Amino acid sequence: MLYSLVKPILFSLDPELAHDISLGMLQQFHRVLPGRRVDKPTRVMGLDFPNPVGLAAGLDKNGEYLDGLGKLGFGFIEIGSVTPLAQPGNPQPRIFRLSRQQSLINRMGFNNNGVDFLLDQVGDKARNFILGINIGKNLSTPVDQALSDYCLGYEKVYASADYITINISSPNTPGLRELQNEEALETLLSGISELRARLEDRLQLYRPLAIKLSPDLEQQAIPVIAELLRKYSVDGLIATNTTVTRDGVQGHRQADESGGLSGAALRDKSRQLLIDFHRELGEDIPIISVGGIDSTEEAKLRFELGAKLIQLYTGLIYRGPGLIRQIAQSL
Ligand SMILES: Cc1cc2nc3c(=O)[nH]c(=O)nc-3n(C[C@H](O)[C@H](O)[C@H](O)COP(=O)(O)O)c2cc1C
């Protein structure tokens, strides 16, 4: 109700400015927000989620808005992508609304304050939701040295996250998605799983590992990736990131902006990757479905297609935060 009143104002502003204002207000007033969450507990990746509806990575890249976001009713919140060092991302404007198609194009380019800043924000406060931390590599790190950035980020966030996501699927860091190729993925997963074993031993705690994939994978890559996820005991698969294709938005005056497309125009691809990976993985590795979920019907469908959890981003921008409770309630 409230969102329908403020949405026209927010949509009259530049998308990034609207984003900063709404998150700033949310954080500012979090103490007076009622914070009613629908509890639909579920156990996934060995963790107890209060409900299966989560916030996708990218909205809170630095973990600065956790108090406010924690009031919106999510069962889990994924912050990041964070890189080892702070970096500015691409020049603005870098988010574009395709309102008629209920979609966004973004080329943020991992703008963030670096992993140490994020860890300061997270602190060791008690939380009533599951916290995922999504890690990426710095733009200045060559792709063939990506493992060192991922290991650095992974080790730093290990104790502070409930689960850790390795993002190898953002289209806005040149070459990043090549890490999904068989040889590169094997190098990455074997390096991270060695580190995981060392950290588990040293800290006596286990943090599940999730990998986030692109919707633009070739069909033949799917069984290859599924095999590697099994081989290295990856705990979860997040499908999907944004797409570089423009199906469903052709002709829009901003369709040619470079970057990743999210929202309703991504829906079919995200569904299809869920179907394809669920066929390969069965119940062995849980899938977190994300991409174009903006209604209770779509959310239900994702669970029917095999998802164990779902995440939202663009749907929240167009439908407002009421969507979180609506979906959780309907499950
Ligand atoms: C502005 C914007 C920034 C994003 N930044 C990140 C990011 O830093 N890391 C990441 O893994 N995904 C990022 N994403 C992708 C989302 O997490 C999600 O996978 C994608 O938008 C599809 O879901 P949706 O259709 O519900 O938005 C971003 C998406 C948007 C729209």
The ligand as an SDF file (V2000), in Angstrom:
LIG
                    3D

 31 33  0  0  0  0  0  0  0  0999 V2000
   21.4870   -3.4400   -9.9570 C   0  0  0  0  0  0  0  0  0  0  0  0
   21.8550   -4.8850   -9.7990 C   0  0  0  0  0  0  0  0  0  0  0  0
   23.0720   -5.2260   -9.2060 C   0  0  0  0  0  0  0  0  0  0  0  0
   23.4340   -6.5690   -9.0530 C   0  0  0  0  0  0  0  0  0  0  0  0
   24.6180   -6.8730   -8.4510 N   0  0  0  0  0  0  0  0  0  0  0  0
   24.9490   -8.1850   -8.2300 C   0  0  0  0  0  0  0  0  0  0  0  0
   26.1510   -8.5230   -7.5520 C   0  0  0  0  0  0  0  0  0  0  0  0
   26.9300   -7.6680   -7.1040 O   0  0  0  0  0  0  0  0  0  0  0  0
   26.4320   -9.8480   -7.3980 N   0  0  0  0  0  0  0  0  0  0  0  0
   25.6100  -10.8390   -7.8450 C   0  0  0  0  0  0  0  0  0  0  0  0
   25.9010  -12.0230   -7.6510 O   0  0  0  0  0  0  0  0  0  0  0  0
   24.4500  -10.5420   -8.4830 N   0  0  0  0  0  0  0  0  0  0  0  0
   24.1170   -9.2480   -8.6760 C   0  0  0  0  0  0  0  0  0  0  0  0
   22.9340   -8.9440   -9.3140 N   0  0  0  0  0  0  0  0  0  0  0  0
   22.0820  -10.0360   -9.8280 C   0  0  0  0  0  0  0  0  0  0  0  0
   20.9430  -10.4030   -8.8670 C   0  0  0  0  0  0  0  0  0  0  0  0
   21.4510  -10.8870   -7.6530 O   0  0  0  0  0  0  0  0  0  0  0  0
   20.0330  -11.4780   -9.5120 C   0  0  0  0  0  0  0  0  0  0  0  0
   20.7860  -12.6510   -9.7050 O   0  0  0  0  0  0  0  0  0  0  0  0
   19.4420  -11.0470  -10.8390 C   0  0  0  0  0  0  0  0  0  0  0  0
   19.0970   -9.6840  -10.8160 O   0  0  0  0  0  0  0  0  0  0  0  0
   18.2200  -11.8660  -11.2390 C   0  0  0  0  0  0  0  0  0  0  0  0
   17.1810  -11.7330  -10.3080 O   0  0  0  0  0  0  0  0  0  0  0  0
   15.9360  -10.7040  -10.5010 P   0  0  0  0  0  0  0  0  0  0  0  0
   15.3730  -10.9390  -11.8630 O   0  0  0  0  0  0  0  0  0  0  0  0
   14.9950  -11.0260   -9.3730 O   0  0  0  0  0  0  0  0  0  0  0  0
   16.5260   -9.3560  -10.3640 O   0  0  0  0  0  0  0  0  0  0  0  0
   22.5590   -7.5970   -9.5000 C   0  0  0  0  0  0  0  0  0  0  0  0
   21.3330   -7.2510  -10.0850 C   0  0  0  0  0  0  0  0  0  0  0  0
   20.9600   -5.9160  -10.2340 C   0  0  0  0  0  0  0  0  0  0  0  0
   19.6390   -5.5850  -10.8630 C   0  0  0  0  0  0  0  0  0  0  0  0
  1  2  1  0
  2  3  1  0
  2 30  2  0
  3  4  2  0
  4  5  1  0
  4 28  1  0
  5  6  2  0
  6  7  1  0
  6 13  1  0
  7  8  2  0
  7  9  1  0
  9 10  1  0
 10 11  2  0
 10 12  1  0
 12 13  2  0
 13 14  1  0
 14 15  1  0
 14 28  1  0
 15 16  1  0
 16 17  1  0
 16 18  1  0
 18 19  1  0
 18 20  1  0
 20 21  1  0
 20 22  1  0
 22 23  1  0
 23 24  1  0
 24 25  2  0
 24 26  1  0
 24 27  1  0
 28 29  2  0
 29 30  1  0
 30 31  1  0
M  END
$$$$
